[in-house]
Amino acid sequence: MVISKGEKVHIIRRRNFADDLRRHFIGEVKEVNGRVVRVEGYVFIFDSTKSYYFKIDKKRTTVIDLADSGYIVNIIPPDVNIENLVYKESREKRLVVTDEKSFSLDINEFGIKR
């Protein structure tokens, strides 16, 4: 299997249109059944009026078919506490997900979209 129970993931739902909601999910894989996973974690939504991602504080469980072409999945190292992850602008003016310690994931190859 490509993804295993217990792994931490950052999942981006691709937008089909410019006005589609920018929704990301960060969580821990709880179950795996083929290409379908049950993930427990947090939703992050882009607020276009303030140009930042905000975290929905209530933990959620979601089921996702990771082979669906609508998802981009990044693996988060096991020692990272997902509770501490936030979206920030890096020194290089790029959008990253970080624990503000040792972990930083650049999620936008083209810089920050405003």
DAGI-V339499 format. One record per residue. N is the residue number from 1. PHI is phi as a letter, one per 30 degrees, with the letter a starting at -180 (* if undefined). NEAR is the number of other ideal C-beta (glycine too) atoms within 10 Angstrom. Layout:
n=N phi=PHI near=NEAR
n=N phi=PHI near=NEAR
This chain:
n=1 phi=* near=10
n=2 phi=d near=10
n=3 phi=b near=15
n=4 phi=c near=10
n=5 phi=e near=12
n=6 phi=j near=10
n=7 phi=d near=19
n=8 phi=c near=20
n=9 phi=b near=21
n=10 phi=c near=21
n=11 phi=c near=20
n=12 phi=c near=17
n=13 phi=d near=16
n=14 phi=d near=11
n=15 phi=d near=13
n=16 phi=d near=8
n=17 phi=b near=5
n=18 phi=e near=5
n=19 phi=d near=7
n=20 phi=d near=10
n=21 phi=d near=9
n=22 phi=c near=15
n=23 phi=b near=15
n=24 phi=b near=20
n=25 phi=b near=21
n=26 phi=b near=23
n=27 phi=a near=24
n=28 phi=c near=16
n=29 phi=d near=20
n=30 phi=c near=14
n=31 phi=b near=12
n=32 phi=b near=18
n=33 phi=b near=9
n=34 phi=i near=9
n=35 phi=c near=13
n=36 phi=c near=13
n=37 phi=b near=24
n=38 phi=c near=16
n=39 phi=b near=24
n=40 phi=c near=15
n=41 phi=l near=23
n=42 phi=b near=17
n=43 phi=c near=19
n=44 phi=b near=21
n=45 phi=c near=14
n=46 phi=d near=17
n=47 phi=c near=10
n=48 phi=d near=12
n=49 phi=d near=5
n=50 phi=c near=8
n=51 phi=h near=12
n=52 phi=a near=17
n=53 phi=c near=19
n=54 phi=c near=13
n=55 phi=c near=15
n=56 phi=d near=12
n=57 phi=d near=7
n=58 phi=d near=7
n=59 phi=d near=12
n=60 phi=b near=12
n=61 phi=c near=11
n=62 phi=b near=13
n=63 phi=c near=11
n=64 phi=b near=20
n=65 phi=d near=11
n=66 phi=d near=18
n=67 phi=d near=11
n=68 phi=d near=11
n=69 phi=d near=6
n=70 phi=d near=11
n=71 phi=c near=15
n=72 phi=c near=13
n=73 phi=c near=17
n=74 phi=c near=15
n=75 phi=d near=14
n=76 phi=c near=21
n=77 phi=e near=11
n=78 phi=d near=9
n=79 phi=d near=10
n=80 phi=d near=19
n=81 phi=d near=11
n=82 phi=d near=18
n=83 phi=d near=11
n=84 phi=c near=11
n=85 phi=d near=22
n=86 phi=b near=14
n=87 phi=c near=19
n=88 phi=b near=15
n=89 phi=c near=13
n=90 phi=d near=13
n=91 phi=e near=7
n=92 phi=d near=8
n=93 phi=i near=8
n=94 phi=c near=16
n=95 phi=d near=22
n=96 phi=b near=18
n=97 phi=c near=22
n=98 phi=b near=17
n=99 phi=c near=18
n=100 phi=i near=10
n=101 phi=b near=10
n=102 phi=c near=9
n=103 phi=c near=16
n=104 phi=b near=13
n=105 phi=b near=18
n=106 phi=d near=14
n=107 phi=c near=15
n=108 phi=b near=11
n=109 phi=d near=7
n=110 phi=c near=7
n=111 phi=j near=13
n=112 phi=d near=14
n=113 phi=c near=10
n=114 phi=c near=7
